[in-house]
Amino acid sequence: MRIVVHGGAGHTGEVQDGVETAVDIGWKLLGDGADAVSAAVASVVVLEDDSRFNAGTGACLRADGSVQTDAAVACNDGRLGTISVLEDIANPVQVARLVMDEDFDALAGKGALDYARSRGITTTTVIGSEKPWAGDTVGAVAQDSSGAIAVASSTGGIRGRLAGRVGDTPHWGGGLWTDAGVGIAATGVGEAISRRLLCFRVARMMADGLSVQKALEWGIALYPPDIVIGLIALSDTEGAGFSNSSMPWALRQD
Ligand code: ASP
C-alpha cells in the first residue's frame, strides 16, 4: 500500500503540515482496508477543507470574482469522473467521485451543479480566497492492498483567468493518468500541462523502464524553469513527487 499527496506546485513549504495531515488520513484509511479511490478522495477532501490551498473552500477567484472549480477522480480499473466550472460546492472531488460511477465521464457548469444536487450534495456559497498565484491545486495518488491505483485532484484554477476557463486538472492524460501499475497527478500551469499531455507521457516513460523519480524528472524537464510544474506518482513498487518549484508533498508506504 502507498499514498502520495501534493499541495500544489509553487506553494510554500509553510503548508506542509496540511499535506501531512491529508496523507495521514488517506494512509490510515488504506490500513483500515479502504480502497484506493476512497483513500485518495479522503486526502483531497482534507485539503479542500483547508482554505490555505487552492481547492474547495480556498479556491482562487476568477477574473470576474467568481469561484469555479475543477476536479477529477480516476481508478486504474478503468473508471474516470471529472467535473469542470463547478460553483457553490465545497468539496468538488466528491462530485467527481460520483461521476466516476456513471456511464459518462465528464460534467461541467450548471449540469454538474444540478447533478450534484440531485445526488444529495449540499450547495453552499464558496467565498474562495485572494491567492497571489494559484499554484496550490491539490492531488493524491493511492494504491490499496489489492494493488488498485486511484488518482484524485481538485483545483480552483489559476487566479484571474476567465470564468469558464478549464485547466489540466480534469484533463485525462494531461492533468492525471492511471493505468496498470501507474498513477500520476499534475499541478502547475494547466495549459502547459495539457498541451504536452504530461501525465500520459510520463507514464509511458515509466512503462519503458524509468523509475518513478526519473520519469517525473523527465516530465518536469520538458518545461523552462519559469513555467511552474509539479507531479506526484506511484508505481507498483515506489512513489515520488517532483517539481521545478517549491511543492509541498508527502508519501507513505509500507
Ligand atoms: N493546474 C491548475 C490549473 O491550471 C493550477 C494548479 O495546479 O495550481 O488549473
Residues whose N, C-alpha, C, O or C-beta is under 5 A from the ligand:
A	BS01	LIG	G8 A134 G135 D136 T137 T155 G157 I158 G167 D168 T187 G188 V189 G190 E191
